Amino acid sequence: MGVVIFLFSYLGNWLDDNHPSTKVYYVKILVMVGVVLALYNVIRQVNEINKK
């Protein structure tokens, strides 16, 4: 879970550094996407464990 969030955060920081003229804060958007994907993955795995 932490790895996914870290990778999206790193990508967001990289995009912010390489595209400074835009008004979009990529790091905020991508961190939220990373959190949602990580939580989705955890919920999916817990549901799979409960089926067994």
Buried (B, 14 or more C-beta within 10 A) or exposed (E): EEEBBEEBBEBBBEBBEEEEEEEEEBBEEBBEBBBEBBEEEEEEEEEEEEEE
